[in-house]
Amino acid sequence: MLCYPEDIYEKLEFDKILNRLSSYCFGAPAKKLILGMKAYASKVKIERMLDEVQEFQKSMDLGYSFPISHYESIAQEIALLAKVDYVLELEQYLNIYVHIQTISEIKNFFASKSKDEELPLLFTISEQIDIDPKLVKAFERIFSEDGKMKHTASSELSRIFKYINSKERELSKVFVQAIERYKTLGYLTDNYESVKNSRRVLSVNAENKRRIKGIIHDESATGKTVFIEPEEILEINNDLFDLETQKRQEIYKILKALSAELRPYLSEFDLWQKIIVRYDIIRSKALFALSYNGKRPNISDGELIQLKQAYHPLLYLIHQSSNKAIVPFDLSLDRNNRMLVISGPNAGGKSVTLKAVGLNQLMLQSGLLVPVGDDSSFVIFQNIMIDIGDQQSLEGDLSTYSSRLIHMNKFVEISNKKSIVLIDEFGSGSDPKMGGAIAEAVLHKLVNMKCYGLITTHYSNIKNYAFRSEHILNGAMLFDREALKPSYQLKVGQPGSSFAFELAKQIGMDKEVLDFARKRAGKDSETVDKLLIDLQSEKKVLDDQLFKTLDEQRRLKQLISSYERMKDELDIRRKKLKKEAKEKSYFEISNAEKEIQKWIKEAKKDKKELDLKNLVNKVKEEKEKARSEIKELSNTIFNEELQKVKDIEVGQFVKLKSGGQAAKVIDFDEKKVKLEMGILNIEVPRSEVFMVNEPIVTKHRSINTNTISNPYSLEHELDIRGYSKSEAMASVQEFLDNALMGSASRLKIMHGKGSGVLKKVVWGKAKEYKDISKIWHPEEEFGGTGVSFISF
């Protein structure tokens, strides 16, 4: 997607949002990703991110403590381990161990089945985790819970530590004896001992240094104290030095072996780090959203933007710290009214409202909850473009107005119905007459390109153009005339005045100057503004009435069409019932004919064969008549049903004869029809559908009554996750049998990814049924290889 210009994040203060969001992260990798976060244009991806954040908040409400804490990036460790025989620093192994512990805790967190039902999206992420117990045991064998290497990491290391402990006890005993002896002789200072070069030494008065045999390691700055390692402990210290060398060599050997054990799991380490980072980002978004009361809005499939009680999140956080109230706003744009021109006094909130809309749009398309009221609705845009603030550039030799012209030209080049433009002080920076004319021409072009937009202005010609346009609304930031200050409230449906004279009077401008200004402006200036406001209000009332009337006509047309369709279906149903009755009669006659044939064989003995043969001929005539009527009814029903789908088109709504909701036709040929039903695409025989009108959206609940009972109580989904192999085989077989007897056309079986055993059960059992035409996995966002779809 396009975000224009390059500094749009800074202009809309989205960079400040990201900085605040990153402060909630545990790990540096998540912080880095958040600070580089960009907006997306995929509705599926955005909705997934929003739902994950909302689900994490739900886990907090349920009282769950998610098992994630501080961690470091292990990207460098993974790269170094890829080198054969490479040995990491001890701290780097501990970083990997922290990741393994965290990922194990996350896996255990989702182990209970209730998590699968309560937190399905977060659970799905964890399904990618598959930890080899050997890996955990390898670290537990070497490291303690506090991250230190165990003395028992190897038998050789254990032996070395025993010798070291023994030598240290011997050293301590001999050293204490030396202190006592030389202290008695008066050779030592008051401190007695010290540590130099990792060795215990005596603190000796300088004049006595020749009287103690040993090695001088250092002396004090004054030269009065000399630090001597007495010869009594030299051999012991040398032994300890050798043991320390052996210890380092053994630790290196242990870590080298550990590297070899870890090397096959590098791809898993990379995946686990991504999973931890993903959970960290989701958690950060959830916590950050609580600070500004962010909510998950609706995302419109159509073209409706409806913001209710929306506000600027940063302004809310600033006001919250100073206990100030914030003034929210309502805003609604759709395909008929795609733009809003906001006018009103300076410092009245126009620019803040403009930035709030842009910032909330960027936040939403980055997967962040937004500060809006319930039932708010957004549209996903491919292009978000702004012109806000002073764009003057000394380096680029651009004046403010020149840069504005460049932006306007860019908007005209790129805009389409998937674009939104936000322009502050539209037309300013040049001569009001010529600048206003150019701005009006650009606005006219943007309207024709069907893009969305919010524009602030003081120019009367722009407000007047908005009044005359079918697709632009005027809006005003209200002003309190009595208090002579703005109220920061947005009112859509009328233009606003700049209230320049009132503001000038408030700040104490000279009365003579103001009187002269009013005289130059003329009496008509205020009258025109008032007239425009009155006309805009009347136009809005008429537009609302017209929209209501057209909507009622559309609904009435749909209802009439639905009743006509129901009448046709009722006629076909009557003929089907008549056909079924004839078929029943036909079978009864056939059975009677068989009985008569038996009688004939017996009647030959009694010489009544002729009477019975006459009866047989009569029965055959009735049977032939029934067969002819059945055939005629079948042909009539077939032709009428075929006629109903003769004119099928892409975009037409149809229903399956087996029942269910209306589906949209996305492709078809002579034999099959491809349908869009919710998030699923299915393919069915053309003879199995009938055409219906686009469903009427109603706010009340409907009751569906099925007069034909189904003895099989068919379900179209089966979840066998957690089943044993034998349980899964029995459940799948029963499920498929019921589906066949219930004339199902499409099934969904959730078996999870895991080791693949349950998937093999499903696919193996499906191959036993000749009526199954296709079995496949959906796309990754709908379950991937953890779900199988079956088509009959």
C-alpha positions in Angstrom: 0.0 0.0 0.0 1.0 3.7 -0.4 1.4 6.1 2.5 2.2 9.5 1.1 4.3 11.6 1.7 7.4 9.9 3.2 7.0 11.7 6.5 3.4 10.8 6.9 4.1 8.9 10.1 5.7 11.9 11.7 3.0 14.3 10.4 0.2 12.1 11.9 2.4 11.4 15.0 2.2 7.6 14.3 5.9 7.4 15.2 4.9 8.6 18.8 2.3 5.8 18.9 4.9 3.2 18.0 7.4 4.6 20.6 4.8 4.3 23.3 3.8 0.8 22.1 7.4 -0.4 22.0 7.8 0.4 25.7 5.4 -2.4 26.6 7.6 -5.1 24.9 9.7 -7.6 26.9 12.3 -8.2 24.2 14.4 -6.1 21.9 13.3 -8.1 18.8 9.7 -7.1 19.3 10.6 -3.5 20.0 12.6 -3.4 16.7 9.7 -4.8 14.7 7.2 -2.4 16.3 9.4 0.7 15.6 9.6 -0.4 12.0 5.9 -1.3 11.8 4.0 -0.4 8.6 0.3 -0.3 7.7 -1.3 -3.2 5.8 -4.0 -3.2 3.1 -5.2 -6.9 3.5 -8.5 -7.0 5.3 -8.0 -10.7 6.3 -4.6 -9.9 7.9 -5.8 -6.8 9.7 -8.9 -8.5 11.1 -6.7 -11.4 12.2 -4.3 -9.0 14.1 -7.2 -7.1 15.7 -8.9 -10.3 16.8 -5.6 -11.6 18.3 -5.3 -8.5 20.4 -8.9 -8.6 21.5 -8.5 -12.2 22.4 -5.4 -11.5 24.5 -7.4 -8.9 26.4 -10.0 -11.6 27.0 -7.3 -13.8 28.5 -6.5 -11.0 30.9 -10.2 -10.7 31.8 -10.3 -14.4 32.5 -7.4 -14.0 34.9 -4.8 -15.8 32.9 -1.1 -14.8 33.3 0.6 -15.4 29.9 4.0 -17.1 30.3 6.3 -14.6 28.7 9.1 -12.4 30.3 12.3 -10.6 29.3 14.3 -12.3 26.5 17.1 -11.4 24.1 17.5 -12.0 20.4 19.1 -15.3 19.5 19.6 -14.4 15.8 23.4 -14.2 16.3 23.5 -17.4 18.2 21.6 -19.2 15.4 24.0 -17.8 12.8 27.1 -18.9 14.8 25.8 -22.3 15.6 25.4 -23.0 11.9 29.2 -23.1 11.7 30.6 -26.5 12.4 32.4 -27.0 15.7 31.7 -23.4 16.8 31.4 -22.9 20.5 29.3 -20.0 21.9 29.9 -17.9 25.0 28.2 -19.2 28.1 25.8 -16.3 28.1 24.7 -17.1 24.6 23.7 -20.6 25.5 21.7 -19.2 28.4 19.9 -16.9 25.9 18.9 -20.0 24.0 17.9 -21.8 27.2 15.6 -18.8 28.1 13.8 -19.2 24.7 13.4 -23.0 25.2 12.0 -22.4 28.7 9.6 -19.7 27.5 8.4 -21.8 24.5 7.9 -24.8 26.8 5.8 -22.7 29.2 3.7 -21.4 26.4 3.1 -24.9 25.1 2.1 -26.0 28.7 -0.2 -22.9 29.0 -2.3 -24.0 26.0 -2.2 -27.7 27.0 -5.7 -27.6 28.6 -8.5 -28.0 26.2 -10.4 -25.0 27.6 -7.7 -22.7 26.1 -8.5 -24.1 22.7 -12.1 -23.0 23.1 -11.6 -19.8 25.0 -8.6 -18.5 23.0 -8.7 -20.2 19.6 -6.5 -17.7 17.7 -3.7 -17.6 20.3 -4.0 -21.4 20.6 -3.5 -21.8 16.8 -0.2 -19.9 17.0 1.0 -22.4 19.7 0.1 -25.4 17.5 3.3 -24.8 15.5 5.4 -25.6 18.7 6.8 -29.1 18.8 9.6 -29.5 21.4 11.9 -32.5 21.4 12.3 -33.6 25.1 15.9 -34.5 24.4 16.6 -30.8 23.8 15.2 -29.7 27.2 17.0 -32.6 29.0 20.3 -31.5 27.4 20.1 -28.0 29.0 18.7 -29.4 32.3 21.7 -31.7 32.5 24.2 -28.9 32.1 22.5 -25.8 33.6 20.7 -25.1 36.9 17.4 -23.2 37.1 19.3 -20.0 38.0 21.4 -20.3 34.8 24.6 -21.5 36.3 26.6 -24.5 35.0 26.1 -27.6 37.1 29.2 -29.2 38.7 27.7 -32.6 37.5 27.5 -31.6 33.9 30.0 -34.3 33.3 31.8 -36.9 35.4 35.2 -35.2 34.7 33.9 -31.8 35.6 32.5 -33.2 38.9 35.9 -34.7 39.6 37.7 -31.4 38.9 35.3 -29.5 41.2 36.0 -32.0 44.0 39.7 -31.4 43.7 39.3 -27.7 43.6 37.1 -27.7 46.8 39.7 -29.9 48.5 42.6 -27.7 47.5 40.7 -24.5 48.5 40.1 -26.0 52.0 43.8 -26.9 52.2 44.8 -23.4 51.0 42.6 -21.7 53.6 44.0 -23.8 56.4 47.7 -23.2 55.5 47.1 -19.4 54.8 45.4 -18.9 58.2 48.4 -20.6 59.9 50.7 -18.2 58.0 48.8 -15.2 59.0 48.8 -16.2 62.7 52.6 -16.8 62.5 53.6 -13.5 60.8 51.0 -11.5 62.8 52.7 -12.7 66.0 56.1 -11.6 64.6 54.6 -8.2 63.7 55.3 -8.3 60.0 51.8 -7.7 58.8 49.7 -4.5 58.5 46.3 -4.1 60.2 44.5 -5.6 57.2 46.5 -8.9 57.3 45.5 -10.1 53.8 44.3 -9.1 50.4 43.7 -10.6 46.8 46.0 -9.9 43.9 46.0 -11.5 40.5 43.3 -13.9 41.8 45.5 -15.1 44.6 45.4 -14.7 48.3 48.3 -12.6 49.5 49.6 -11.2 52.8 49.6 -7.4 53.5 53.2 -6.9 54.7 54.9 -3.8 56.1 57.5 -2.7 53.5 60.4 -2.9 56.0 59.6 -6.6 56.7 59.2 -7.8 53.1 62.7 -9.5 53.1 61.7 -11.5 56.2 58.9 -13.4 54.4 59.8 -15.9 51.6 57.4 -15.8 48.7 56.4 -13.9 45.6 55.7 -10.1 45.6 52.6 -9.4 43.5 52.1 -5.7 44.1 52.7 -2.8 46.5 50.5 0.1 47.7 50.5 3.5 46.1 52.4 4.9 49.1 55.0 2.0 49.0 54.4 1.3 52.7 52.6 -2.0 52.1 53.8 -5.0 50.0 51.5 -7.8 48.9 53.3 -11.2 49.2 52.2 -14.7 48.3 54.0 -16.8 51.0 55.9 -19.8 49.7 53.8 -22.1 52.0 50.9 -21.8 49.6 52.7 -21.4 46.3 52.4 -25.1 45.4 48.7 -25.2 46.4 47.9 -22.1 44.4 49.7 -23.6 41.4 47.7 -26.8 41.8 44.5 -24.7 41.9 45.6 -22.8 38.8 46.1 -26.1 36.9 42.7 -27.3 38.1 41.1 -24.1 36.9 42.7 -24.6 33.5 41.4 -28.2 33.4 37.9 -26.9 34.4 37.9 -24.4 31.5 38.9 -27.1 29.1 36.3 -29.4 30.3 33.6 -26.7 30.1 34.7 -26.0 26.5 34.4 -29.7 25.7 30.9 -29.8 27.3 29.7 -26.7 25.4 31.1 -28.0 22.1 29.2 -31.2 22.6 26.1 -29.1 23.4 26.6 -27.1 20.2 26.5 -30.4 18.2 23.3 -31.4 20.0 21.7 -28.0 19.2 22.8 -27.7 15.6 19.9 -29.8 14.1 17.4 -27.6 15.8 18.4 -24.2 14.3 15.2 -23.9 12.2 13.1 -24.6 15.3 15.0 -21.9 17.3 14.3 -19.4 14.6 10.6 -20.4 14.5 10.3 -20.3 18.3 11.8 -16.8 18.5 9.3 -15.6 15.9 6.5 -17.1 18.0 7.7 -15.5 21.2 8.1 -12.1 19.4 4.6 -12.5 17.9 3.0 -13.1 21.4 5.1 -10.2 22.8 3.7 -7.8 20.1 0.1 -9.0 20.6 0.5 -8.6 24.4 2.0 -5.1 24.0 -0.8 -4.0 21.7 -3.4 -5.3 24.2 -1.9 -3.5 27.1 -1.3 -0.3 25.2 -4.9 -0.3 24.0 -6.1 -0.3 27.6 -4.2 3.0 28.2 -6.4 4.9 25.7 -9.6 2.6 25.8 -8.9 1.2 22.3 -11.6 -1.0 20.8 -12.0 -3.4 17.9 -14.3 -1.7 15.3 -16.2 -3.3 12.4 -14.4 -3.4 9.1 -16.9 -2.7 6.3 -17.0 -4.9 3.2 -18.8 -2.0 1.5 -17.9 1.7 1.6 -19.1 2.9 5.0 -16.9 4.8 7.4 -18.8 5.4 10.7 -16.8 6.8 13.6 -18.7 7.1 16.8 -17.3 9.0 19.8 -13.8 8.9 18.2 -10.9 10.9 19.5 -7.1 11.4 19.2 -5.3 8.8 21.3 -2.2 10.9 22.1 -4.4 13.9 23.1 -6.4 11.6 25.3 -3.2 10.3 27.0 -1.9 13.9 27.5 -5.2 15.1 28.9 -5.5 12.1 31.1 -2.2 12.9 32.9 -3.5 16.5 33.5 -7.1 15.4 34.3 -8.6 17.3 31.3 -11.6 16.1 29.5 -11.4 15.3 25.8 -14.2 16.1 23.3 -15.0 13.1 21.0 -16.5 13.4 17.5 -18.9 11.5 15.3 -18.3 11.1 11.5 -20.0 9.2 8.8 -18.9 8.8 5.1 -20.2 6.4 2.5 -20.3 6.0 -1.3 -22.8 8.8 -1.6 -21.0 11.2 0.7 -17.3 10.4 0.4 -15.8 13.7 1.5 -16.2 16.1 4.4 -15.1 19.7 4.3 -14.6 21.1 7.8 -14.6 24.8 8.5 -14.7 26.9 11.6 -12.5 29.1 13.8 -8.7 28.9 14.1 -7.6 26.7 17.1 -11.1 25.3 17.1 -10.1 21.6 16.6 -10.2 21.2 12.8 -6.6 20.0 12.4 -6.8 17.8 15.5 -10.0 16.1 14.1 -8.2 15.7 10.7 -5.1 14.1 12.4 -7.3 11.9 14.6 -9.0 10.4 11.6 -5.7 9.8 9.8 -3.9 8.4 12.9 -6.8 6.1 13.8 -6.8 4.8 10.2 -3.0 4.0 10.3 -3.4 2.4 13.7 -6.2 0.2 12.5 -4.4 -0.9 9.4 -1.4 -1.8 11.6 -3.5 -4.1 13.7 -4.0 -1.7 16.7 -7.2 -1.2 18.5 -8.6 2.3 18.0 -10.2 4.9 20.3 -13.8 4.8 19.0 -17.2 4.0 20.4 -19.2 0.8 19.9 -20.5 0.0 16.4 -17.9 2.1 14.7 -16.9 1.0 11.2 -13.8 1.5 9.0 -12.9 0.9 5.4 -9.5 -0.5 4.4 -7.6 1.8 2.0 -4.9 1.0 -0.4 -3.6 4.7 -0.4 -3.5 7.0 2.6 -2.3 10.5 1.5 -2.0 13.7 3.5 -1.1 17.4 3.2 -0.7 18.7 6.7 1.6 21.4 8.1 4.3 23.6 6.6 6.0 21.9 3.7 8.6 24.6 3.0 12.0 23.3 2.0 15.1 25.5 1.7 17.2 22.6 0.4 14.6 21.7 -2.3 14.0 25.3 -3.1 10.3 24.9 -2.5 7.9 27.4 -1.1 5.0 26.4 1.1 2.5 26.8 -1.8 4.8 25.0 -4.3 5.0 21.9 -2.1 1.2 22.0 -1.7 0.8 22.0 -5.5 3.1 19.0 -5.7 1.0 17.2 -3.2 -2.2 18.1 -5.0 -0.8 16.8 -8.2 0.1 13.6 -6.6 -3.4 13.1 -5.2 -4.9 13.6 -8.6 -2.5 11.1 -10.2 -3.0 8.3 -7.7 -6.4 8.6 -6.1 -9.1 6.0 -6.6 -12.1 4.6 -4.7 -9.6 2.8 -2.4 -7.8 6.1 -1.4 -8.3 8.6 1.4 -6.8 12.1 1.3 -6.5 14.4 4.3 -5.8 18.1 3.5 -5.3 20.8 6.1 -6.0 24.5 5.2 -6.9 23.5 1.7 -6.1 26.3 -0.9 -4.1 28.4 1.5 -0.6 29.8 0.7 -1.5 31.8 -2.3 -3.9 34.5 -3.6 -7.3 33.5 -2.2 -9.0 33.9 -5.6 -6.6 31.9 -7.7 -5.5 29.6 -4.9 -9.2 28.9 -4.1 -10.0 28.2 -7.7 -7.2 25.7 -8.0 -8.3 24.0 -4.8 -11.8 23.8 -6.1 -10.7 22.2 -9.4 -8.6 19.7 -7.5 -11.5 18.9 -5.2 -13.8 18.4 -8.2 -11.3 16.0 -9.7 -11.0 14.0 -6.5 -14.8 13.7 -6.2 -14.9 12.3 -9.8 -12.2 9.8 -8.9 -14.5 8.5 -6.0 -11.8 8.8 -3.3 -12.6 9.5 0.3 -11.3 12.6 2.1 -11.3 15.1 4.9 -10.5 18.7 4.2 -10.2 21.8 6.4 -10.6 25.2 4.9 -11.5 28.9 5.5 -12.3 29.5 1.8 -16.0 30.3 1.1 -15.8 28.9 -2.5 -14.8 25.5 -1.2 -17.6 25.5 1.3 -20.0 26.6 -1.4 -18.7 23.8 -3.8 -19.3 21.3 -1.0 -22.9 22.5 -0.7 -23.5 22.1 -4.4 -21.8 18.7 -4.7 -23.8 15.5 -4.3 -20.8 13.7 -2.7 -19.4 16.2 -0.3 -20.6 17.1 3.2 -20.0 20.4 5.0 -19.0 20.2 8.6 -18.3 22.9 11.2 -16.2 23.1 14.4 -18.7 24.9 16.8 -17.9 28.2 18.5 -19.4 29.6 21.7 -20.4 33.1 20.8 -21.1 34.1 24.4 -17.8 32.8 25.9 -16.0 33.8 22.7 -14.1 30.5 22.6 -14.3 27.3 20.5 -16.2 24.3 21.9 -14.1 21.7 19.9 -17.3 20.0 18.8 -17.8 18.8 15.2 -21.2 19.2 13.6 -21.7 17.6 10.3 -24.3 19.0 7.9 -23.4 22.7 7.9 -20.4 24.9 7.1 -18.7 26.9 9.9 -17.6 30.5 10.1 -14.0 31.5 10.9 -15.2 33.9 13.6 -12.2 36.1 12.8 -13.8 39.3 14.2 -14.9 37.6 17.5 -11.4 36.1 18.1 -9.8 39.4 17.3 -12.0 41.2 19.8 -11.2 38.5 22.4 -7.5 39.1 22.2 -8.0 42.9 22.6 -7.5 44.2 19.1 -8.1 48.0 18.7 -11.8 48.8 18.1 -11.0 51.2 15.3 -9.1 48.6 13.4 -12.0 46.1 13.8 -14.6 48.6 12.6 -12.5 49.4 9.6 -12.1 45.6 8.9 -15.9 45.0 9.1 -16.5 47.9 6.7 -14.1 46.5 4.2 -15.5 42.9 4.5 -19.0 44.3 3.8 -22.4 43.3 5.3 -22.9 40.5 2.8 -20.1 38.3 4.0 -21.8 37.2 7.2 -25.2 37.0 5.4 -23.8 34.6 2.8 -22.4 32.3 5.5 -25.7 32.2 7.3 -27.7 31.6 4.1 -25.3 28.7 3.2 -25.8 27.1 6.6 -29.6 27.3 6.3 -29.6 25.8 2.8 -27.2 23.0 3.9 -29.6 22.1 6.8 -32.6 22.0 4.5 -30.7 19.9 2.0 -29.7 17.4 4.6 -33.3 16.9 5.7 -34.5 16.4 2.1 -31.5 14.0 1.4 -32.4 11.9 4.5 -36.1 11.7 3.4 -35.1 10.7 -0.1 -32.7 8.0 1.1 -35.3 6.6 3.5 -37.9 6.5 0.6 -35.5 4.8 -1.8 -34.5 2.3 0.8 -38.1 1.4 1.5 -38.8 1.0 -2.2 -35.8 -1.3 -2.6 -36.9 -3.4 0.3 -40.5 -3.6 -1.0 -39.2 -4.7 -4.4 -37.1 -7.4 -2.7 -40.1 -8.6 -0.7 -42.4 -8.7 -3.8 -39.7 -10.7 -5.7 -39.3 -13.0 -2.7 -43.1 -13.7 -2.5 -43.1 -14.4 -6.3 -40.2 -16.8 -5.9 -41.9 -18.5 -3.0 -45.1 -19.0 -5.0 -43.1 -20.6 -7.9 -41.4 -22.9 -5.4 -44.7 -23.8 -3.8 -46.1 -24.8 -7.3 -43.1 -27.0 -7.9 -43.4 -28.5 -4.4 -47.1 -29.4 -5.1 -46.1 -31.2 -8.3 -43.3 -33.0 -6.4 -45.8 -34.2 -3.8 -48.2 -35.3 -6.5 -45.3 -37.1 -8.2 -44.4 -38.9 -5.0 -48.0 -39.9 -4.5 -48.0 -41.3 -8.1 -44.8 -43.2 -7.5 -46.2 -44.7 -4.3 -49.3 -45.8 -6.2 -47.1 -47.2 -9.0 -45.2 -49.4 -6.5 -48.5 -50.5 -4.9 -49.8 -51.6 -8.3 -46.5 -53.4 -9.0 -46.8 -55.3 -5.8 -50.5 -56.1 -6.5 -49.5 -57.4 -10.0 -47.0 -59.8 -8.4 -49.7 -61.1 -6.1 -52.1 -61.7 -9.0 -49.4 -63.6 -10.9 -49.2 -65.9 -7.9 -53.0 -66.3 -7.9 -52.9 -67.2 -11.6 -50.6 -70.1 -11.0 -52.9 -71.3 -8.3 -56.1 -70.5 -10.4 -54.9 -72.8 -13.2 -55.9 -75.7 -11.0 -59.4 -74.2 -10.4 -60.0 -73.1 -14.0 -60.4 -69.4 -13.0 -57.4 -68.3 -15.0 -59.4 -66.2 -17.5 -60.9 -63.9 -14.9 -57.6 -63.3 -13.3 -55.9 -62.5 -16.6 -58.5 -59.8 -17.2 -57.7 -58.5 -13.8 -54.0 -58.5 -14.6 -54.6 -56.6 -17.9 -56.5 -54.0 -15.9 -53.7 -53.6 -13.4 -51.2 -53.3 -16.2 -53.2 -50.5 -17.7 -53.3 -48.6 -14.4 -49.6 -49.2 -13.9 -48.8 -47.9 -17.4 -51.0 -44.9 -16.8 -49.2 -44.1 -13.4 -45.8 -44.5 -15.1 -46.8 -42.1 -17.8 -48.1 -39.5 -15.3 -44.9 -39.8 -13.2 -42.7 -39.3 -16.3 -44.8 -36.3 -17.3 -44.5 -34.7 -13.8 -40.8 -35.4 -13.7 -40.2 -33.7 -17.0 -42.4 -30.7 -15.9 -40.5 -30.3 -12.6 -37.1 -30.7 -14.3 -38.0 -28.1 -17.0 -39.3 -25.6 -14.5 -36.2 -26.0 -12.3 -33.9 -25.8 -15.3 -35.8 -22.6 -16.4 -35.1 -21.0 -13.0 -31.3 -21.3 -13.5 -31.2 -20.7 -17.2 -30.3 -17.0 -16.8 -27.8 -17.5 -14.0 -25.1 -14.8 -13.9 -22.0 -14.0 -11.8 -23.1 -11.9 -8.8 -26.5 -13.6 -8.7 -27.6 -15.1 -5.3 -28.7 -18.7 -5.2 -29.6 -21.3 -2.6 -28.8 -25.0 -2.4 -31.8 -27.3 -2.7 -30.6 -29.1 0.4 -31.1 -25.8 2.4 -28.9 -23.3 4.0 -28.1 -19.6 3.6 -28.0 -17.7 0.3 -24.7 -17.8 -1.6 -23.2 -15.6 -4.3 -22.3 -17.0 -7.8 -18.6 -16.2 -8.6 -18.3 -18.6 -11.6 -20.3 -21.2 -13.5 -20.3 -23.5 -16.6 -22.9 -25.8 -18.1 -22.6 -28.4 -15.4 -21.3 -26.7 -12.2 -21.6 -23.5 -10.2 -18.9 -22.0 -8.0 -20.4 -20.2 -5.0 -19.1 -17.8 -2.3 -20.7 -18.6 1.0 -19.3 -16.5 3.8 -15.5 -17.1 3.9 -15.8 -20.3 2.0 -15.9 -21.0 -1.8 -17.8 -24.2 -2.8 -18.5 -25.9 -6.1 -21.9 -27.7 -6.7 -23.8 -29.2 -9.6 -25.9 -26.6 -11.4 -29.0 -28.7 -10.9 -28.6 -28.5 -7.1 -29.3 -24.7 -6.9 -32.1 -22.3 -7.5 -32.0 -18.6 -7.9 -33.0 -16.1 -5.2 -32.8 -12.4 -4.7 -30.1 -10.7 -2.7 -30.9 -11.4 1.0 -32.7 -8.6 2.8 -30.7 -7.5 5.8 -33.0 -7.3 8.8 -32.3 -6.3 12.4 -34.8 -8.7 13.9 -34.2 -12.4 14.4 -35.9 -14.7 12.0 -37.4 -18.2 12.6 -36.9 -20.9 10.0 -39.4 -23.8 10.0 -38.5 -27.0 8.2 -41.5 -29.1 7.4 -39.4 -32.0 6.3 -37.8 -33.9 9.2 -34.2 -35.2 8.9 -33.6 -38.4 10.8 -29.9 -38.0 10.6 -29.6 -34.6 12.4 -26.7 -33.7 10.0 -23.7 -31.7 11.2 -21.3 -30.2 8.7 -18.2 -29.9 11.0 -16.3 -32.5 13.1 -13.5 -31.8 15.6 -11.3 -34.8 16.4 -8.4 -33.0 18.0 -7.2 -34.8 21.1 -8.8 -38.2 20.0 -6.9 -41.5 19.9 -6.5 -43.1 16.5 -9.3 -45.7 17.1 -11.7 -43.0 18.4 -11.0 -40.8 15.4 -11.6 -43.7 12.9 -15.0 -44.5 14.5 -16.0 -40.8 14.7 -15.0 -40.0 11.1 -16.8 -43.1 9.7 -20.0 -42.3 11.5 -19.7 -38.6 10.4 -19.2 -39.5 6.7 -22.1 -42.1 6.8 -24.5 -39.5 8.2 -23.3 -37.0 5.7 -24.0 -39.3 2.8 -27.5 -40.2 4.1 -28.2 -36.6 4.7 -27.2 -35.5 1.1 -24.4 -33.2 2.3 -22.3 -31.6 -0.3 -19.4 -30.2 1.8 -17.8 -31.1 5.1 -15.1 -29.8 7.4 -13.0 -31.9 9.7 -10.5 -30.3 12.2 -7.8 -32.7 13.1 -4.9 -30.4 14.0 -1.3 -30.6 12.7 0.7 -32.4 15.4 2.4 -35.6 14.2 -0.1 -36.1 11.3 -1.7 -39.3 12.6 -5.2 -37.9 12.7 -4.8 -36.4 9.3 -3.9 -39.8 7.9 -7.0 -41.3 9.5 -9.3 -38.7 7.9 -7.7 -39.0 4.4 -7.5 -42.8 4.6 -11.1 -43.1 5.6 -12.3 -40.7 2.9 -10.7 -42.8 0.2 -13.0 -45.6 1.1 -16.0 -43.6 -0.1 -16.6 -43.5 -3.9 -19.0 -40.5 -3.5 -16.2 -38.2 -2.3 -14.9 -36.2 -5.2 -12.3 -34.1 -3.5 -10.4 -33.6 -0.2 -8.1 -30.7 0.5 -6.6 -28.2 3.0 -7.7 -24.6 3.1 -5.4 -21.6 3.1 -3.1 -21.1 6.2 -5.3 -18.3 7.8 -8.3 -20.8 7.8 -6.4 -23.6 9.4 -3.9 -24.9 6.8 -2.9 -28.5 7.2 -4.7 -28.7 10.5 -8.1 -28.8 8.7 -9.5 -30.9 5.9 -12.4 -30.1 3.6 -14.4 -32.9 1.9 -16.6 -32.4 -1.2 -19.2 -35.0 -2.4 
